[in-house]
């Protein structure tokens, strides 16, 4: 089951479980769509894989399977 990490690893913007802006790679590295497009150019800096939109977990399932609260943030990852 996906962790649904709460924020972008690059800019630390919030990415709640219902965010259509969240992108993940095969290892579930999580970034916002803006960073994926404009900073990372579609390539995960951790595994060099590609990104896909993160699925949205229905709100009715969040109490049973809550999203992660652990933030992963890598200051300095954002490169022009």
C-alpha positions in Angstrom: 0.0 0.0 0.0 1.3 3.4 -0.9 2.5 5.6 2.0 1.0 8.8 0.6 3.9 11.0 1.8 2.7 14.4 3.0 5.0 16.7 1.0 7.3 17.4 -1.9 10.9 16.2 -1.3 12.2 19.2 -3.4 10.2 22.2 -2.3 8.4 20.8 0.8 5.0 22.0 -0.4 2.1 20.1 1.2 0.7 17.2 -0.8 -2.4 15.9 1.1 -3.8 12.4 0.3 -6.3 13.9 -2.2 -3.8 16.0 -4.1 -3.9 15.7 -7.8 -0.5 17.5 -7.9 1.5 14.7 -6.3 3.9 12.6 -8.4 5.8 9.4 -7.4 8.5 7.2 -8.8 8.7 3.4 -8.5 10.2 3.8 -5.0 7.5 6.2 -4.0 9.8 9.2 -3.9 7.2 12.0 -3.8 7.4 15.4 -5.6 4.9 18.1 -6.7 4.1 18.3 -10.4 5.8 21.7 -10.6 9.2 20.4 -9.3 8.9 17.3 -11.5 8.4 19.4 -14.6 10.5 22.4 -14.0 13.3 21.3 -11.7 13.7 17.5 -12.1 12.7 17.4 -15.8 10.8 14.1 -15.3 13.7 12.2 -13.8 13.8 11.1 -10.1 17.0 12.4 -8.5 17.1 9.4 -6.2 16.6 6.4 -8.6 16.7 8.0 -12.1 13.2 6.6 -12.8 10.2 8.4 -14.2 7.2 9.8 -12.4 3.5 9.1 -12.5 0.6 10.8 -10.8 0.1 9.5 -7.3 -3.3 7.7 -6.9 -5.8 9.4 -4.5 -6.9 7.3 -1.6 -10.7 7.7 -1.1 -11.5 9.7 2.1 -13.6 6.8 3.4 -10.5 4.6 3.5 -8.1 7.1 5.2 -9.3 6.2 8.7 -8.5 2.6 8.1 -5.3 3.2 6.1 -4.0 6.7 7.0 -1.5 8.6 4.9 2.0 8.9 6.2 2.9 11.9 8.4 6.7 11.5 7.9 8.1 14.2 5.7 11.1 13.6 3.4 12.7 16.9 2.5 16.1 17.3 0.9 17.2 21.0 1.1 19.3 21.9 -1.8 17.7 19.4 -4.1 16.1 22.1 -6.1 18.5 23.1 -8.8 17.9 25.8 -11.5 
